[in-house]
Each structure stands twice: as C-alpha cells, then as structure tokens.
Amino acid sequence: MSEQLIDQVKQLIIDSLRIEGMEVGDIETDAPLFGEGLGLDSIDALQLVVGMEKEFGVVVPDAETGNKVFRSVRTMADYIAEHRK
C-alpha cells in the first residue's frame, strides 16, 4: 500500500470531520481512530463511510465490517486499496 493512499485517507478524515488545525502529519497511521486515539464516535464513523464512498467509490456494507475498517488509518487504506473501483 502506498504512502500516498495513507495520506489521502488522513486528508479524508480531516475533511470529512472538519477537524480544524490538524494536518496529515498529525495523524498516526496505526493509532486507533476510536477511544484513545483520535477519539472518534459513531457519528464520525458515518461521516467517514460517506466520505469513503464519495472519494474512493468504496462501500462499507455493515457495522461488523466497519468495526474492522475503522480501527486505524492503515486498516482504512487497506480496505480502500482492496475494494476501490
């Protein structure tokens, strides 16, 4: 997986969640997105699902898949790389 895709995913997180003052370099690739990491919540997850669909044409079909996809930036990028149209 490319660093470019990882950076695109980080930018997607910043843009989709409208996080002001944060840059791509501020987000750790393997840090948890929920809880201790970025501290995202279920509403944030929905916004990321919509963002992934718009930006990459990738659908997260259910909550079980979402739990795996949204563990970290790396797991998001892996999923996008595997399912991108």
N, C-alpha and C positions, 0 to 999 in steps of 0.2 A: 504494500500500500504506500502511496506517495505522501510525502510531507505536504504537498500542495493540497491534497484532499483533506488532510488533517486540518490545515489552516482554513480551508473552505468551511469545514464543519464548525470550527471555532467561531468564524465570522458569522455563520448561520445562527449560532447560539446568541451571539451579541446582538445581531439584527432582529431576530425573531422575538427575543425577550426584552429588547430595547434597553440593554444594560449600558448606562452612560458611564463614561470614564474608564471603560475596560477595553483593553486591546487584545489581539490574538495571542500575544506573548504572555499575557496574564493568566491564561487558562492552561492548566496542566493536562497533558494528553491522557494520562492514566488515572487522574484523580476522579473520585466518584462525583457524579453530577447531582445526586440527591443526598440529603443528610449532611454529613460532614464536609463534603467537597464544595461545590458551588451553592448548595443549599436550595436546589430547585424543588418545586412541588408539582402536584398533579396538573394544575392549570398550565404550568410551564411545559410539561410533557405534551399536552395537547397542542400548544403553540409550536413546539418542535416538530410534531407529527405533520402539521400543516406546512411548516417551512420546508421539511424534507420532501414533501410531495411536490410543492411548487418548484423548489430549486433543483431537485435531482430526479423527480418522477418516481420516487420510492414510496411505497405504501407500507405502513406498519399495521397489519391486519387485526391484531388483538392485543389485549393487555399483557398476556403472557409473553408475546414476542417483544412488546415494548419494554418489559422488565429487563430483558436481555440486551436489547439495543441501547437503552439509555443508561447503561452502567457507567460509561466514560466516553470521552471524545473518540478514543480508539475503537470502542465497540460500535459506535455510530458510524464511523468511517468504514469499518469492516463490512457492516451491513449494507451501506450505500454502495460500496465497491462491488459487492456480490449481487445486489438486486437492481442496480441502475439500468435504466432502459436506454 
